[in-house]
């Protein structure tokens, strides 16, 4: 849960690097919370909570994704590849699961603390 809260604390930080752990724990908690809110929305019949939650985490999700791409030494514009149907999502998934570049890159020092 601390990784999820860390991303929310850095909700508009688009510079620097994010470890795989930070990105994927945020994604995991996002999915769990979204499912819980979908169940609540289905029970109540209102359908408001899921939409509000999506709006709240939209900017933090983009920010952590950009930082994750920075960790792999890629520009944040690579997020736009997800706009290509099916292929874009697969390519983005592959980029997100890759290990970060060891040592420093143009986006900052390695968040793992490893030295190249």
C-alpha positions in Angstrom: 0.0 0.0 0.0 2.9 2.3 0.6 3.9 2.3 -3.1 0.3 3.3 -4.0 0.4 6.2 -1.6 3.9 7.2 -2.8 2.5 7.6 -6.3 -0.4 9.7 -5.0 2.0 11.9 -3.1 3.9 12.5 -6.3 0.7 12.9 -8.3 2.0 15.5 -10.8 5.7 14.7 -10.9 6.5 13.8 -14.5 10.3 13.9 -14.1 12.6 11.3 -12.6 12.3 7.6 -12.6 9.9 5.0 -11.2 10.9 1.4 -10.4 8.8 -1.5 -11.7 7.7 -2.2 -8.2 6.3 1.3 -7.8 4.4 1.1 -11.1 3.0 -2.4 -10.8 1.9 -2.0 -7.1 0.1 1.2 -8.1 -1.5 -0.7 -11.0 -2.5 -3.6 -8.7 -4.1 -1.4 -6.1 -5.8 0.6 -8.9 -7.4 -2.6 -10.2 -8.5 -3.8 -6.7 -10.1 -0.4 -5.8 -11.7 -0.2 -9.3 -13.3 -3.6 -8.9 -14.5 -2.8 -5.4 -16.0 0.5 -6.6 -17.7 -1.3 -9.5 -19.3 -3.7 -7.1 -20.6 -0.9 -5.0 -21.8 1.0 -8.1 -23.6 -2.1 -9.2 -25.3 -2.7 -5.8 -26.4 1.0 -5.5 -27.2 1.4 -9.1 -25.8 4.9 -9.2 -22.5 4.3 -11.1 -20.8 7.5 -9.8 -17.9 6.2 -7.6 -16.0 4.4 -10.4 -16.1 7.5 -12.6 -15.0 9.8 -9.8 -12.1 7.4 -8.8 -11.0 7.3 -12.5 -10.8 11.1 -12.6 -8.9 11.3 -9.3 -6.2 8.8 -10.4 -5.9 9.9 -14.0 -3.0 12.3 -13.6 -1.1 10.1 -11.1 -1.4 7.2 -13.5 0.0 9.2 -16.4 2.8 10.6 -14.2 3.9 7.2 -12.8 3.7 5.7 -16.4 6.0 8.5 -17.7 8.4 8.0 -14.8 8.4 4.2 -15.5 9.3 4.9 -19.2 12.0 7.2 -18.0 13.5 4.4 -16.0 13.8 2.4 -19.2 15.5 5.4 -20.8 12.5 6.3 -23.0 10.6 9.5 -23.4 7.1 9.8 -21.9 5.7 10.3 -25.4 5.9 6.6 -25.8 2.6 6.5 -23.8 0.9 7.6 -27.0 1.7 4.2 -28.6 -1.2 2.9 -26.5 -3.5 4.7 -28.9 -2.7 2.1 -31.6 -5.4 -0.6 -31.2 -4.1 -3.8 -29.7 -0.5 -3.6 -30.9 0.1 -0.4 -29.0 -1.1 -1.9 -25.7 1.1 -4.9 -26.1 4.2 -2.8 -26.9 3.5 -0.5 -23.9 3.1 -3.6 -21.7 6.5 -4.9 -22.9 8.1 -1.5 -22.2 6.6 -1.4 -18.7 7.9 -4.8 -17.7 11.5 -4.2 -18.8 14.1 -3.6 -16.2 15.3 -0.1 -15.8 18.7 1.1 -17.1 21.4 0.6 -14.5 23.1 3.7 -13.3 22.2 7.2 -14.3 20.4 8.1 -17.5 19.2 11.5 -18.8 16.2 11.3 -16.5 18.0 10.9 -13.2 19.7 8.3 -11.0 18.6 4.7 -10.7 15.9 4.4 -8.1 17.2 1.0 -7.2 20.5 2.6 -6.2 22.5 0.2 -8.5 25.7 1.5 -10.0 26.5 0.7 -13.7 
